[in-house]
Each structure stands twice: as C-alpha cells, then as structure tokens.
C-alpha cells in the first residue's frame, strides 16, 4: 500500500522568507509524486510533479520540490514567500500499476504573514 | 479553456435520501476520478474510470455508493440512503493518460 505523510499541520512564514513544506512517502517501486494547492472553497490546483529525471523539479508560481530517494522525501520549497501563497498544500503519490489514482497526505496549511 | 465542472456546488438533503452528483470532465480527457474530502478522513480516492476499461471501484466505502460514466464523458456519483457520515466535499478530477489530474471545485454535500 502507498502512503504519504505531511508532518506539519501548519507552517507560518514571513513574506519574503523562504518556505518549506515537508512530505515523505511510501510506495512499492518508483513513485510518481505530486504537489497540489487548495484555496478556500475551491478544488485542487496542480503545482508540480516528479516522475523521473532531475531530483529538483520546478513548478507553477515559483514553487519547486526536491526528490530524495534515500530519505523518501519530496519537500516543497519556494525561495521567497508571498502572502498570496497562503493556502492548503497537499502532497500526493501514485505508484506504477495502480492507474493514476492519488494517495494524499493530510495537508499542510501555509500562512504567510507580512 | 473550460475546466472540470461539477454540479450542484452545494447539496443539502435529509438522511435516508438518495443523491446524484455530476461531473463534466475536460474535453479529451480519458481518465476520470472521484475523491472525497472530509475533516475526519482527509482526501480519499473513491473510483477511477479510464477509457472503456472496467472502473477501479476499490475506494468506494460501501455498496450505497456507485458511479457511472456515460459515453466516456460525463460521470454521475450516486449515494443511496445517505447517512450523516457521507457529509463531505466530493471532488472530481480528469486527466489525459499519465498526465496530472485537473480538479473541479467540488460538491459540498450536507446530510441533515
């Protein structure tokens, strides 16, 4: 069975500072990893994915994520946070052979303050 | 272009009633997924349709839940004899093969 852990329910950061939202995963074989963002009363918006290749993946809105196979982690990062980045962030994994159905983490609420 | 469209956006119904939730995927997307988002359970996979293949129903929580996809496009999720624990936001997503899923804004279902 595949699983995702997001150890922080909430992350607070000052605008302009770098941010990190943590994610670790467990899956058989090589993983497909994703980050999604959810704003209030909206669906999930795709940010970025890792399938294969470079361990540093760049995505939408200046976000990036680093795949670390030895630590089974896929942390989301941004060099300089904006107040508008405040939202709920979900890490997800899809294993090969399971279709593309996603298993999500519990989500991390990011709050960026002035 | 148009995204994934779900209707209704909100649904309030009485315990024991049946409800139908609709999803219009993005044109050309062969894969369609239903998920449920609730405070207690987080985001859970329910069912997955891919082209003409048999759907993956492994996430449906009980036999009160069913879904169909007509003509490879629109999908309907049906919940029979609703219970209070069915209260949640039901999200639909669609994708091309091996491409990221695009989500609708969901149907917020409240069971009184």
Interface residues (C-beta under 8 A of the other chain):
Chain A: X34 X36 X41 X42 X43 X44 X45 X46 X49 X90 X99 X100 X101 X102 X103 X104 X105 X106 X107
Chain B: X4 X31 X33 X35 X42 X43 X45 X48 X50 X56 X59 X91 X93 X95 X98 X100 X101 X102 X103 X104 X105 X106
